[in-house]
Every structure is written in C-alpha cells, then in structure tokens.
Amino acid sequence: MTTTESVQPHAHTNGKCPITGATGVSPHAFCPPQEGDSRAPCPAMNSMANHGYLPRDGREINADIIIEALMECFRLSKPLAWFLTHGALTLLNQGSAKFQLSDLARHDHIEHNASLYHPDAGERDEYAPLHGDPELLKLVFEDSEGGVIMTPEDIAKVRVRRELTSNPPLDFIHAELARGEIAIVLNMFNNPDPELYKTKNVPFLRRTTLGKIWKALLRRKDDPATTPLDGAPIERMRYWFEHERLPEDWKPYHKTTLTQTVITVSRIRDRMHLLEREIKKKAKTAAKTKEVSAPAPVSTSAPEPVAVPVSVPEPSVIVAKAEEEKTKPVSVSDGTSSDSGIDDGTTLTVPRLMRDSSVTSATDSEFSTIHTPQSSEFAHAHVPSKDGEGYELRLPEISEHIDQKAMDVALYHDAPVVGFDADE
C-alpha cells in the first residue's frame, strides 16, 4: 500500500535517489518506489527503503545493512536488531549473504499466512502478495476496544480472528514471529501523547511488577509528557501501513528493546489463549444446547409384538375326558322320592356342549335345552331306568349331531347346559 507522489519518474541507480540527493533536503526524505525497485510484503522494510535507510531500489542488501537501518530508523536496540535480522535470514535460507526485498515474499519462510492485513498466498504460489488489502486493514482497527489506540489485547483479537481462518494453522515459529512483528510496532509508535491521555483517557504503558516496585521506591509518578502510551495510536499506524512512510509528526522517543518486545509478545499470547478458550467454550455450549433442543427421532417401525404365554392341554387329555363324559349315564328322578335331590319340574344342569358368543340367553342356544321324549329329536335316548324308578337319559353318539372337536373343547371347559324337565 504505497502512494505515488507527483515526482518526476526516475531510477534509483545503485540504490541512490537523484531527486532527494540533488536537492539536499534530507538523505532520508521520502521517495516512493520507482519502476524496477524491489519491495517486500513488510511495511517496515519498505518504509526504510522509501526513506533511504536501505538502498532505495531494495537490492543488494545484507545483514549489516539491515541491523544499522533498524537501529537508526526505528531506534531498535542492537540486541533486538541483531536477533530480528539473523533470525529472519535463517528462516529465509537464501543461500547467499545478499538478497533483495522481494525475496522476503517467499511463502512460509519469513512470510506467513494470517498476516494482519495481507492476503494469504495461493496454494501453489511460491511468493505471497506484496500489497495489503484495505478491507483487512479496516478490520484490524475495528478490533480496537476504545477506537483510539491499538493495545496488545486488541492485537490479540486480530490475531485470533486471522488465525482461525488460516488453513493450515500457523506453526509455533510463525505464530511467534507474527506476534513479535506487531509487538515491535506497538513499542515503536507508543510515544507519549498528553492530548490523548487528557481527552481520550488513553492508559499509560503497563509496567512489569519489577517496574512498579522500582517506581514506588523512587516515588515517581507517571507524567503524560514523558510516559509512553499502552499501545500505538490508530491514525499513526494507519498512515504508516497505507503509505509505507514514516509519520510526519513522529520520531523515535525511546529505544525499543528485546526485553520490552518479549513482554509485549507475552501479553498478546496470553490474551489470545484466553480468547481461544472462550471461543471453544461457547462452541461447546452451543453444541449442547442444540443437542438438547433437537426433537427426539420418531420411530416409523411397528411396535414389537408381545408374546403372551398360553397354556394348551395335551390332545390326549382332551380326548380322554370327552370319552369319559359321553359314556356317563345321567339319571333323572320322577319326583316321587323325597331324597332324590330333584323336585318336579326341576331343571337339570349338565355339561353344555357348545357356547356361541352370539347367544344371549340359555333358551336361545341350539344345544341349551334337552326336550321331552315327545318333542325332542333326541327322544330315543330318553328311556326308563333299569330299576323302574325314573328315567335314564342316554346321550346319542357325538358324531351324529355335532363336530367331535367342538364337543371335546366344550367338555374340557365344563360349560353348563340347562333346561331339562324331568316330568315331560
């Protein structure tokens, strides 16, 4: 994201700018990249080249040039500049002591996916895009809690959001590198700003426990004119990212050290872990809620039949009982004997032959009543008894009138047959 000012097109031969050098205004005056210049997907490296701290054409660069430029331009401490430079060149694995800025775009060496505002490299791309995405940059500053400065906690939200979309996820080295890059930026641009402190209530730089003890021992108080902010102002960062040019109102106020960078990285990492745990917890709660609220599946299959045990007697038992009953004579008293147990007109109860579910009374059944000798079709079975007293009723053969199987079932259940009149 660079702006091309209305300057006469020219070449940065041997890394020199004829425009800024000719006027003699400043050896580090801004000059946008010209045709043929090499640039990286890193605003810090590009802005140093645009201001002449690195060769303006972005070529023929080595470790010593970078270390010197970082210390002079951004006021990084020498240990931090040395560690940053040699660590990056180790990851780059260029195989040469010199390189050009576009070499830094080689994917998955120094450059990595899930950058704050650069698009990810394509699956088959060797080099990542050099220019940032304005929409991604807009989202970066929307994650600011107060909308005035970007704190380490605000950056943690950006990093979590970007890394959630990274496929594959960042490995440990590139995740730490991503946190380290922006931690240096926050410390570079956190100059004291009494106006922001007074009007926007911007907090001072958070001190470590040792720093708080030291401050208490010396009885010092934070002074808005000398105490750095707890983050970088959004407008300053936006200008630098968009134009890759040092802000006009900015100069390094303090030295950015390796120790302070590590502290800031730790703050970003700790808040990222907290946010990630909250995201996982919310996802788990949402999954449980969805599981509970989901309706139970409706079974379309028929219910299982229930087996009811039925005791069925052996056929031999039924036949034996039927044979016994059909040969058994039935004696009927004529009513003259007082001890016969049956008076004149008394109904004799005998085993009922068959019960029909449609019959509603005893007189309705086909086999309910045994009639008199004069009216019954069974008259030949109604004969005097052998002793001459009363009558003897001899049942006809079963096979002559009803089904043998039905008779067997009726006799087994001892169904009553009523209606025999002894006097008729």
Salt bridges, closest charged atoms under 4 A:
GLU5 OE2 - ARG245 NH1 2.23
ASP37 OD2 - HIS12 ND1 2.86
GLU60 OE1 - LYS98 NZ 3.38
GLU72 OE2 - HIS28 NE2 3.41
ASP108 OD2 - HIS107 NE2 3.89
GLU111 OE1 - HIS107 ND1 2.68
ASP120 OD1 - ARG162 NH2 3.68
ASP143 OD2 - ARG161 NH2 3.04
GLU153 OE2 - ARG206 NH2 3.83
GLU153 OE1 - ARG267 NH2 2.89
GLU163 OE2 - ARG159 NE 3.16
ASP171 OD2 - HIS174 ND1 2.99
GLU176 OE2 - ARG179 NH2 2.51
GLU176 OE1 - ARG269 NH2 2.90
GLU181 OE1 - HIS112 NE2 3.50
ASP222 OD1 - ARG207 NH2 3.03
ASP222 OD2 - LYS215 NZ 2.98
ASP230 OD1 - ARG267 NH1 2.86
GLU235 OE2 - ARG238 NH2 3.44
GLU248 OE2 - ARG245 NH2 3.10
GLU323 OE2 - LYS326 NZ 3.33
GLU392 OE2 - ARG394 NH2 2.53
GLU400 OE1 - HIS401 NE2 3.70
ASP414 OD2 - LYS321 NZ 3.69
